[in-house]
Amino acid sequence: MAAQMKYLAARRGPRAHAQLIGGEVSLLAPDHHAAALTIMREYGREPMAFTHGDFDYEYLRAVVLDGDGQARFSRVSFAAHFDKLMRGRSGIPRPRSEAELTPYRRRFAEMFARLKSEHGVASYLAHNMTVTPDNIDEVAAVVDDVVGMGGYSMVSFQPAAFVGDERRWSGDYREIGIDTVWEQIERGMGQPISYQSIQFGDPRCNRTALGFMVGSTWHPFLDVSYSAEERARDEFFTHLGGVNFGGTPPWLLALKVLRVLAGYPPGMVVVARWACSAVRRCGGLLELTGTFARHRVRPMTFVVHRFMDAENVTPAWKMMQAGQTSSDPVLLETQERLAACTYSMAHPETGELVPACVQHSVLDPGENQHLRRLLPLIPATPPAAGRCF
């Protein structure tokens, strides 16, 4: 992991986000889990641990606190994956609906609220969910439930792709597109969710809406339908794009921003006009101040990641490695999306940054074969009559 982080820092710069994945992180011993997060931070990465959320508060405490009960971190980030397609969760091994998982989603968030209350450790929580035809009609209700809980700062959905063991995709299956999922998000929020201001990677892969809740209403940080905010976005990336906002102490960040603005005096006017526009969108200064005082202003981001099918990624990547551009429309789209990927796996042993879809579709098959033997998907034999298990 240290080699991966060192390589990422050299290729992608001194500051970025990184994910701790590769299985269920809570199967790591707490000290090993904490050590992994520490290594990521040492190389300027902001780590987010990806989990099914099927662990208790004592495990969380053991990760965050050292043997003397002192906090190892001032802040932690976790992404919890909940959906009814998963099997084996403690207390609900075979959920029949997304609604049945609502108490488990809430309990996960409550653990981190308790952590903050008892030990002063802040958290950033994301809620992840795979979307298929089996649960697409439940997405809106999940959005409503999760946003209403208050503990999550991101709600993220991943339309399922044909990757890995094909036996997972038996029965009626069709591709779920980004537009279809986004419509459900807006339905759950009861309002349009603007994502056009900032784009990460290829729009056919990613859709992200950065914003915040004011009471029960969502607002984007930037709404480019207003000229003042469109200019603020462009000026921000022009003059502040190289400033590390995450992980920087507030006093140092303030000095960095002031130094930039000192060299670009019109920036103060741009900031003021953006602030006035955003405050008006949120109902005015009095309304926003009152809502903030009641602790009802909080960040909320909506994300959809659309991964690609292995049958397309494998030939497209092979051609890219050979320097060839496909003439097939499907494979050409795949190549374009791979070239624009912002979600890469570091391979310092080969000097490569590999798109996630390539990692899962091309490089993981050997590991998947091992997992098939370790975790077979063959249905269990029904019990004999008169016997109960």
C-alpha positions in Angstrom: 0.0 0.0 0.0 2.8 2.4 0.8 4.3 1.8 -2.7 0.9 2.5 -4.2 0.4 5.7 -2.3 4.0 6.9 -3.1 3.4 6.2 -6.8 0.0 8.0 -6.8 1.6 11.0 -5.1 4.3 11.1 -7.8 1.8 10.8 -10.6 -1.2 12.6 -9.4 0.2 15.2 -7.0 0.6 15.6 -3.3 -3.0 15.7 -2.3 -6.0 13.6 -3.4 -8.7 11.3 -2.2 -8.2 7.5 -2.1 -10.3 4.5 -1.4 -9.5 1.6 0.9 -11.3 -1.3 -0.9 -10.4 -4.7 -2.1 -12.8 -6.7 0.1 -14.7 -6.0 3.3 -12.5 -3.6 5.3 -14.0 -4.6 8.7 -12.4 -8.1 8.2 -9.1 -6.3 8.9 -7.9 -6.3 12.5 -8.7 -2.8 13.9 -5.0 -2.0 14.2 -4.3 -3.1 10.6 -7.3 -1.1 9.4 -6.0 2.0 11.3 -2.5 1.4 9.9 -3.8 1.4 6.3 -5.6 4.7 6.9 -2.5 6.2 8.4 -0.3 5.2 5.5 -2.7 6.8 3.1 -2.6 10.0 5.0 1.2 10.0 5.2 1.2 10.2 1.4 -1.3 13.1 1.3 -4.3 11.0 0.5 -7.7 11.5 2.2 -8.8 7.9 2.8 -12.4 6.6 2.6 -12.9 3.1 3.8 -15.5 1.2 1.8 -17.6 -1.3 3.8 -20.9 -3.2 3.9 -21.4 -1.5 7.3 -21.9 -4.8 9.0 -19.8 -4.1 12.1 -20.5 -2.9 15.6 -19.5 0.2 17.5 -16.7 -1.5 19.4 -14.9 -2.3 16.2 -15.2 1.3 15.1 -13.8 2.5 18.4 -10.9 0.1 18.1 -10.1 1.5 14.6 -10.3 5.1 15.6 -8.8 4.9 19.1 -5.4 3.6 20.1 -4.6 1.2 22.9 -4.6 4.1 25.4 -8.0 5.3 24.3 -6.6 8.3 22.4 -8.0 9.2 19.0 -5.7 8.3 16.1 -7.6 10.5 13.7 -9.5 13.8 14.1 -11.8 12.8 11.2 -12.7 9.6 9.3 -14.5 8.9 6.1 -16.5 5.7 5.4 -18.7 4.7 2.5 -21.3 2.1 3.4 -22.9 -0.1 0.8 -26.5 -1.1 1.4 -28.9 -2.8 -1.0 -31.3 -5.7 -1.0 -29.2 -7.6 -3.5 -26.6 -8.3 -0.8 -26.8 -11.5 1.2 -25.6 -12.4 4.7 -26.0 -9.2 6.6 -26.3 -9.8 10.3 -29.9 -9.7 11.4 -31.3 -9.6 7.9 -29.5 -12.2 5.7 -32.0 -11.9 2.8 -33.7 -8.6 2.7 -36.8 -8.5 0.5 -37.0 -4.7 0.0 -34.8 -1.7 0.4 -37.1 -0.4 3.1 -36.2 -3.3 5.3 -32.6 -2.0 5.3 -33.5 1.4 6.6 -32.9 0.6 10.3 -29.5 -0.8 9.4 -28.6 2.3 7.4 -29.7 4.5 10.3 -27.8 2.4 12.9 -24.6 2.8 10.8 -24.9 6.6 10.8 -25.7 6.6 14.5 -22.4 4.9 15.4 -20.5 7.8 14.0 -22.7 10.3 15.7 -21.9 8.5 19.0 -18.2 8.5 18.1 -18.3 12.3 17.7 -20.2 12.7 20.9 -18.0 10.5 23.0 -14.6 11.1 21.5 -14.8 14.2 19.3 -13.9 12.4 16.1 -15.7 13.9 13.1 -16.8 11.8 10.1 -17.9 12.0 6.5 -20.3 9.3 5.5 -21.3 8.2 2.0 -24.2 5.8 1.2 -23.6 3.5 -1.8 -26.2 1.3 -3.6 -26.1 -0.9 -6.6 -29.0 -0.4 -9.0 -30.6 -3.1 -11.1 -34.1 -3.7 -12.5 -34.9 -5.3 -9.2 -34.6 -2.2 -7.1 -34.6 0.8 -9.5 -38.2 1.7 -8.5 -37.1 1.8 -4.8 -34.2 4.3 -5.4 -36.4 7.4 -4.7 -37.6 6.1 -1.4 -34.0 5.3 -0.4 -32.9 8.8 -1.3 -35.7 10.2 0.8 -34.9 8.0 3.8 -31.1 8.4 3.7 -31.1 12.2 3.2 -33.7 12.5 6.0 -31.5 10.6 8.5 -29.0 13.5 8.6 -25.9 11.4 9.1 -24.9 10.9 5.5 -23.2 13.6 3.4 -23.3 11.7 0.1 -25.7 9.4 -1.6 -24.1 7.4 -4.4 -25.6 4.9 -6.9 -23.9 2.4 -9.3 -26.0 0.9 -12.1 -24.9 -2.7 -12.2 -22.5 -3.8 -15.0 -21.8 -7.2 -16.4 -18.5 -7.8 -14.5 -17.3 -10.8 -12.6 -19.3 -14.0 -12.1 -22.0 -14.1 -14.8 -24.2 -16.3 -12.5 -25.0 -13.1 -10.6 -26.9 -11.7 -13.6 -29.4 -14.4 -14.3 -33.0 -13.7 -15.0 -34.5 -10.5 -16.4 -31.7 -7.9 -16.6 -31.4 -4.7 -18.6 -28.9 -1.9 -18.5 -29.9 1.0 -16.1 -28.6 4.3 -17.5 -27.5 7.4 -15.6 -30.6 9.4 -16.7 -32.9 6.7 -15.3 -31.2 6.7 -11.9 -31.0 10.5 -11.8 -34.7 10.8 -12.4 -35.2 8.6 -9.3 -32.9 10.8 -7.2 -34.9 13.9 -8.2 -38.1 12.1 -7.5 -36.9 11.2 -4.0 -35.8 14.8 -3.3 -39.0 16.2 -4.8 -36.9 18.8 -6.8 -34.5 19.1 -9.7 -30.9 18.2 -8.8 -28.4 20.3 -10.8 -25.2 18.5 -11.8 -24.1 20.6 -14.8 -21.7 23.0 -12.9 -18.8 20.7 -12.5 -17.9 17.5 -14.4 -15.6 14.7 -13.2 -14.3 12.5 -16.0 -16.6 11.4 -18.8 -20.2 12.4 -18.5 -21.2 8.9 -19.7 -19.4 7.5 -16.6 -20.0 10.0 -13.8 -22.6 12.5 -12.7 -22.0 14.5 -9.5 -24.0 17.2 -7.8 -22.1 19.1 -5.1 -24.3 21.0 -2.7 -25.9 21.4 0.7 -29.2 21.1 2.4 -31.0 24.1 3.8 -33.7 22.5 5.9 -35.3 20.0 3.6 -34.3 21.7 0.4 -31.1 21.0 -1.6 -29.0 23.7 -3.2 -25.9 23.4 -5.4 -22.7 25.1 -4.4 -22.6 26.5 -7.9 -25.6 27.1 -10.2 -24.2 28.1 -13.6 -27.6 29.3 -14.8 -26.6 32.5 -12.9 -23.8 34.4 -14.7 -22.2 35.4 -11.4 -21.8 31.8 -10.3 -20.6 30.6 -13.7 -17.9 33.2 -13.6 -17.0 32.2 -10.0 -16.5 28.6 -11.1 -14.3 29.6 -14.0 -12.2 32.1 -11.9 -11.9 29.5 -9.1 -10.3 26.9 -11.4 -8.1 29.5 -13.0 -6.7 31.0 -9.9 -7.4 28.5 -7.1 -7.3 25.2 -8.9 -3.8 24.4 -7.5 -4.7 25.1 -3.9 -5.3 22.1 -1.6 -8.5 22.8 0.3 -8.9 19.3 1.8 -6.6 18.4 4.8 -5.2 21.9 5.1 -5.5 23.6 8.6 -8.1 26.5 8.4 -5.5 29.2 9.3 -3.1 28.0 6.6 -5.9 27.7 4.0 -7.0 31.2 4.8 -3.5 32.5 4.2 -3.2 30.6 0.9 -6.5 32.0 -0.4 -5.7 35.5 0.7 -2.3 35.3 -1.0 -4.0 34.4 -4.2 -6.6 37.1 -3.9 -3.9 39.7 -3.1 -2.4 38.9 -6.5 -5.8 39.1 -8.2 -7.9 41.9 -6.6 -10.9 41.3 -8.8 -11.3 38.0 -7.2 -12.8 39.6 -4.1 -15.6 41.0 -6.3 -16.2 37.6 -7.9 -16.4 35.9 -4.5 -18.9 38.6 -3.2 -21.1 38.3 -6.3 -21.2 34.5 -6.0 -22.0 34.7 -2.3 -24.9 37.1 -2.9 -26.3 34.9 -5.7 -26.1 31.8 -3.6 -27.6 33.4 -0.5 -30.5 34.7 -2.7 -31.1 31.2 -4.0 -31.3 29.9 -0.5 -34.1 32.3 0.6 -32.0 35.3 1.7 -29.6 36.0 4.5 -32.1 36.0 7.3 -33.6 32.6 6.3 -30.1 31.1 5.8 -28.8 32.4 9.0 -31.8 31.1 11.0 -31.6 27.7 9.4 -27.9 27.5 10.1 -28.4 28.5 13.7 -30.9 25.6 14.0 -28.1 23.2 12.7 -30.2 22.5 9.6 -27.5 23.4 7.0 -25.3 20.5 6.0 -23.4 19.3 3.0 -25.1 16.8 0.6 -23.6 15.4 -2.6 -25.4 13.1 -5.1 -23.4 10.8 -7.3 -24.0 8.2 -10.0 -21.1 6.0 -11.3 -21.9 4.0 -14.4 -19.3 1.2 -14.8 -18.8 -0.7 -18.1 -19.4 -4.3 -19.1 -16.4 -6.6 -19.2 -17.2 -7.9 -22.7 -16.6 -4.3 -24.0 -13.7 -3.3 -21.7 -11.5 -6.3 -22.4 -11.2 -5.8 -26.2 -11.2 -2.0 -25.9 -8.3 -2.0 -23.5 -6.3 -4.5 -25.5 -6.6 -2.2 -28.5 -5.6 0.8 -26.5 -2.5 -1.0 -25.2 -1.6 -1.7 -28.9 -2.2 2.0 -29.8 -5.3 1.2 -31.8 -8.5 3.1 -32.0 -11.6 1.0 -32.6 -14.0 1.7 -35.5 -16.8 -0.1 -33.6 -19.1 2.6 -32.0 -19.5 0.6 -28.7 -15.8 -0.1 -28.4 -14.9 3.4 -29.4 -17.1 4.8 -26.6 -15.5 2.4 -24.2 -12.0 3.6 -25.2 -13.0 7.2 -24.8 -14.5 6.6 -21.4 -11.4 4.6 -20.3 -9.1 7.4 -21.5 -11.0 10.0 -19.4 -11.2 7.8 -16.2 -10.7 9.7 -12.9 -10.9 6.5 -10.8 -7.6 4.6 -11.2 -5.7 1.8 -9.5 -2.0 2.3 -8.9 0.4 -0.4 -10.1 3.9 0.8 -9.1 5.4 -2.6 -10.1 4.5 -1.9 -13.8 4.4 1.9 -13.7 0.7 2.1 -14.6 -2.4 3.8 -13.5 -5.2 1.5 -14.5 -8.9 2.5 -14.9 -11.1 0.8 -12.4 -13.2 -0.9 -15.1 -9.9 -2.4 -16.5 -8.9 -3.6 -13.1 -12.2 -5.4 -12.5 -12.7 -6.6 -16.1 -9.2 -7.5 -17.2 -6.9 -7.9 -14.3 -9.2 -9.4 -11.7 -10.3 -12.7 -13.4 -7.6 -14.8 -11.8 -8.6 -13.5 -8.3 -12.3 -14.0 -9.2 -11.6 -17.7 -10.0 -10.1 -18.1 -6.6 -13.1 -16.4 -5.0 -15.5 -18.7 -6.9 -13.9 -21.7 -5.1 -13.8 -19.9 -1.8 -17.3 -18.4 -2.0 -19.3 -20.6 -4.4 -22.6 -19.2 -5.7 -24.2 -22.6 -6.2 -27.6 -22.6 -4.3 -27.6 -24.7 -1.2 -29.4 -28.1 -1.4 -32.9 -27.8 0.0 -33.2 -29.5 3.4 -34.8 -32.9 3.6 -38.4 -33.1 4.8 -38.8 -33.0 8.5 -35.4 -31.4 9.1 -34.8 -27.8 10.1 -31.5 -25.8 9.8 
